[in-house]
Amino acid sequence: MFAYIMEVYRTNVCICYIAQMQTLVFEVYKMNMRIQESMSMYEKLNILTDAAKYDVACTSSGTARKGDGTGMGNCERSGICHSFSADGRCISLLKILFTNECIYDCKYCINRRSNDVVRTSFTPDEVCALTMEFYRRNYIEGLFLSSGILKSPDYTMELIYAALYKLRTECSFQGYIHVKAIPGANQELVRKTGFLADRMSVNLELPTAEGLKLLAPNKTRKNILTPMRLVQNRMAENKQELALYRNAPRFVPAGQSTQMIIGATPETDYQIIQVAESLYQKFELKRVFYSAFVHVNEDKALPARTDEGPPLLREHRLYQADWLLRYYHFQASELLSEENPNFNVVFDPKCNWALKNLGQFPVEINRADYKMLLRVPGLGYKSAVRIVKARRLGVLDFPDLKKMGVVLKRAMYFITCSGKMLYPTRLEEDYITRNLLDAGERLPEELRNMGYRQLSLFDDVRFTEDGLSWKARAGGAV
Amino acid sequence: MKKIYLCSDTITGLFSAIYDAWETGRREEECGISFRESMEQELFCEYYETQETEKKARAVESMIKRHLGRRVYWDIYHAALSGDRRKGDAILGTMLAARQIPDSTRIMEHLSHPQVERVFELSRNVGGEAHSYKGFLRFKELENGVLYSEITPKNQVLTCLAPHFADRLPLENWMIYDKTHRMFVVHEAGKKWVLIWDEGIDRSFASRESEQELLYARLWKSFCRTIAIESRTNPKCQLSHLPLRYRGDMLEHM
């Protein structure tokens, strides 16, 4: 902004020939004031949306609530997507920062205090007006309010609380609200805010405490975990209250989530899913979101900038593994290990696990228990449930499986129906790997566009060599 | 000879035809249903005009609810809203098939029956489109403060959308116009919604927007543009989630 003011000022100089320093300072001051005052809603929204776009994820699921007829809004359990942006991500909530005036200096963040970006803040009234007007035009499903740290964590949390309070009471807004708990803020404030929101999240920022120390010097692991624990405990208490009084106010009914940045620090996939697993177990989080690191700042502590763009495939594999942890009864230690700490580039984590554990296959569809069915590549939890139900009525064969939505192309190497496989196949890792690849296993974009290279007879097609592991691909990260 | 009942493409029409057909036949080969608008005459059939009455439709509705259960009615109702030409036969076939099995309420589990499978697919298709429109529909504020929206769905989803928006915006005057089927759903603040067939209603009022409308439309468009992360641009992914046919009525894609 300063550059802009100087630009304007220089033109002024040319025209008016003002030379005295005092006038200059005064002029700049005046100009500055004018710009600050005249920043319209349009500009503010642009700045604070742009600053919020790296936050994941814009989900509106987890609460079902009918409108009570006196205000505006309701919630659907499944969530509703209202649009999709050019990057293919869903737009469900009005995702904005309350302010980008931040006192912290996190190296990966566009709003770090040492960055020269235009700063602005909403007022609680503006947030309410935007949310209500967007909501009644059916643009959005609710509000996702995050914020930079203005003055202090307490001050910021108070502003957020004020905005939500106004929205819920004065505007009678009954739609979805996702709000960030600010680490280091007063516990009572966090608690009070939780009663107004549907989902609360505290950003873990980086998977490990060392990473945090390196890239976010103003934040500590302890400060982040404290509000997370608070929300967890309060939710457990709230469950008791609701059991006793059905109409007791609800505390964070859609659960708690968190997010971490992937690829800014040198953690392995194994470390990351271990962190996620312990968050699910110890903090009872609803979701952990992973956000591929996007280069917005230049800093020597950040990985070198490459042409590859954000590590999207890695993010994808982590989400796949995350699903395995939450819905498929997998343990992090089964998917990866110290010796083999990164996900396979070519195969998804489940397929990779199956190839490494061929001793447990083939699985007999008509007899295997539900948990084992879940572990078969090509079988999702829906088809597993259908199989368990359908086999009570009769013996299942391969055509029946196909009707139930099983991906036989993938599953056929791992299952038998009444003791027979679909085709005569060998239970060998190399054989199955080769066949899966031949069968047109859809390779990830990154691999398809890898270009040409000479193949040697002894190449390992699964690319598990160090040559292609994540760490090396990150380009000398830190 | 097979008897085919002709009706209009509405719930009342379709259910009235089912009422008539129900009395003639016990098997699929004996009776069928066709729509006047999209009829293709077949050989060796007798065609009958259906007298469409509210009473017949209600009788069929309560019969389905009583004998097949509310969940099956939900599926049949949604299938009946579909834009598919042969939905009448599918629904009639399903109801006839339900007669044959011991527990009629479990008819929707018999997916191996071709007509039941069709009803299942149609119902899923209509439900899916209705869910999409719950998100993709855009209201604009008119001069008089009424919220107005136009959509072009393949199926008659208005009756699925109306309860959702009535619950969501109970204190607003709003209306949605279905351009494909030329129908309105109108909701007056604090009252129940009503369905209106468009018989030459002058829609020029729709172009008189309120002063605020332009401001918020501009804010929303710029929000949608800004929220995308440039280095993650992925039009294919966007296209798979938001097919082009929805975009014509969406403010941010106009």
Interface residues (C-beta under 8 A of the other chain):
Chain A: M41 Y42 L45 N46 T49 D50 A52 K53 Y54 K66 G67 G69 T70 G71 M72 G73 N74 E76 S78 I80 C81 H82 S83 F84 S85 A86 D87 G88 R89 C90 I91 S92 L94 K95 L130 E133 F134 R136 R137 N138 Y139 E141 G175 A292 V294 H295 G309 P310 L312 K403
Chain B: L111 H131 K134 G135 F136 L137 R138 F139 K140 E141 L147 S149 F165 D167 R168 L169 P170 L171 E172 Q212 L215 Y216 R218 L219 W220 S222 F223 C224 R225 T226 I227 A228 I229 E230 S231 R232 T233 N234 P235 K236 C237 Q238 S240 H241 L242 M250 L251 E252
